[in-house]
Amino acid sequence: MTPLRLNLIGRLAAGLLAASALAACTADHDELRQWMEQQRREIKPNVTPLQAPKKFDPEPYSQSQAVEPFSGQKLSVALKQEARAPNSLLARQLNRRKEPLEAFPLDSMTMVGSVNKQGQPYALLRVDALLYQVKVGDHIGQNYGQITGISETEIALKETVQDAAGEWIERPATLQLQERAR
């Protein structure tokens, strides 16, 4: 026999096998339909009804004349009270003259270099495209930061901030030298 005839016989055998399998499925199909009908008659769906929505009665706001909890007025009163405390960290900060670099947040400042003048280290800070010289003891940032040390690669400072309990604490911070990409 030629390979073409063998291929044709193989296809014919596969077709007959598929037809016999389909004929066997029709009997199972009738049985399946009967089972589905029986299940539909026996099982009743149980859906709980939705409750009617409750009526909403708006409550008038009676505190409109009271001081707003986040107002600047209330915060300034609290800061003044804190500043009057004898050993308060905040009192020392509020009772001194502000320096120009305290108007900028610390993350907007970039250390671009350092120099020594007459044995005293100075750091060069870039803020809004302007260059500033700072030394140990200067104040920078909006969290009452004071420079405590200057090296060739970083500025060390301490900031006075509120902790989670509302107490004023000092925390260390640094500004790293940022090398310019060429």
C-alpha positions, -999 to 999 in steps of 0.1 A, spaced: 0 0 0 11 35 -8 16 61 19 -13 81 5 -37 52 10 -25 46 45 -31 83 54 -66 81 39 -75 50 58 -61 65 90 -83 96 85 -113 75 77 -108 54 109 -105 85 130 -137 99 116 -156 67 123 -143 67 159 -154 103 164 -188 96 150 -193 66 173 -182 87 203 -208 114 194 -235 88 191 -227 75 226 -229 110 240 -264 116 229 -277 89 253 -258 106 282 -272 139 271 -308 128 276 -299 114 310 -283 148 319 -314 167 308 -336 146 330 -313 151 360 -313 189 354 -351 190 353 -354 170 385 -330 193 403 -350 224 391 -382 209 406 -366 199 439 -344 229 448 -360 262 456 -338 293 457 -337 310 491 -330 348 487 -332 369 518 -350 402 511 -332 435 514 -340 457 543 -354 492 535 -328 519 539 -329 539 572 -341 575 570 -312 599 574 -319 629 596 -292 656 592 -279 670 625 -272 708 625 -236 718 632 -236 738 664 -199 745 667 -196 770 639 -189 798 663 -162 779 682 -124 780 674 -115 757 645 -92 729 658 -66 734 631 -67 772 628 -35 792 628 -49 812 658 -51 781 680 -17 769 669 0 803 676 -16 803 711 -2 769 718 33 779 705 33 810 727 24 789 758 52 765 749 76 794 745 68 807 780 79 774 796 113 779 813 133 750 800 116 745 767 136 736 736 111 757 716 115 788 738 152 791 728 142 788 691 113 813 692 133 839 711 160 844 685 162 862 652 154 840 622 182 834 596 175 835 558 180 798 552 153 789 577 126 799 552 135 769 530 128 732 537 159 711 542 152 688 513 153 718 489 190 725 499 219 709 482 254 708 496 278 715 466 311 719 484 331 730 514 359 754 520 382 764 549 386 801 557 412 809 584 409 774 598 371 774 601 351 751 578 323 765 557 299 746 535 284 757 502 247 753 499 226 757 467 191 768 473 169 781 444 198 785 421 216 807 447 248 798 466 251 803 503 281 799 527 272 784 561 293 776 592 289 757 624 262 774 646 241 787 616 204 778 614 189 762 583 157 745 574 121 749 587 125 726 617 148 749 637 179 732 624 213 742 637 246 732 621 268 712 645 295 700 622 309 704 587 331 679 569 342 676 532 312 654 524 284 664 548 268 689 571 256 676 605 228 694 622 203 690 649 166 699 644 140 707 670 108 688 662 76 675 679 75 638 685 43 617 684 33 627 719 36 664 711 68 670 731 96 690 715 128 670 710 161 674 692 169 649 664 201 647 642 200 653 605 226 655 577 230 670 543 252 650 520 275 664 493 258 661 459 282 656 430 271 671 398 264 647 369 286 655 339 
